[in-house]
Each structure stands twice: as structure tokens, then as C-alpha cells.
């Protein structure tokens, strides 16, 4: 997750360097689909990496979506970027 500079946060599935952010409004579907695919692959831990200036409400919203899939654990990492 990266801060949205006064707008909504930019959310990526996978590493931010691997592709464009998820389109605003499509986050719920994309996150749920990614988590469900991970659970099917026996990957039960969801890792959220957020830049240190990401808003807590955005991190909480994404975390809530991620753990809405039964059988998942949530881990959070805050990264300080220069």
C-alpha cells in the first residue's frame, strides 16, 4: 500500500513494482479473489506492506477485506521509504 497523496491509497496485489495499482472501486473483488487463490494454494497468511505515511483507515479497510476469507491470518509490515 502506498499513500494516495490526499486521495485514496494505491493498493497493489503482489509487489508494487510488478504492476499497476488496483483500480479504485475494484479493490474488494480483487483482494478477495487474490486471498481466495492463495488459500486454495495452501497460503493462509496475508501480508500487508504499507508505507509509513499510509493512513491507518486505509490499512484497516484493506486488512478487513483480506481476512474476510475464512482461514486466513493477517500480518502487517510498515516500510519506511526515502
Steps between C-alpha positions, in 0.01 A plus 500: 500500500618847420343824616273664249628856559170631639293256293430130546800273565660314212451126557698229324467121499855370520792740497440856385780470245321213323202683358250781518289568809153352533238735356301692759165329550638161392703447818252277681465255212872495416618454859245231577589313177873518579452378858269218389758391239767500770287290735438249219882483458534430876632850570302612802698808607419838347781756521417868467801722435417864556718808466541679832285796392207282385182588688394258771141498373621380156717227654208393721258492207731282290577275796130450567445400138795261509393311813137476389605176329472218757823333610737792448748668733605863461852640533583867459832660410564872494777607266691826517579627150743780427 
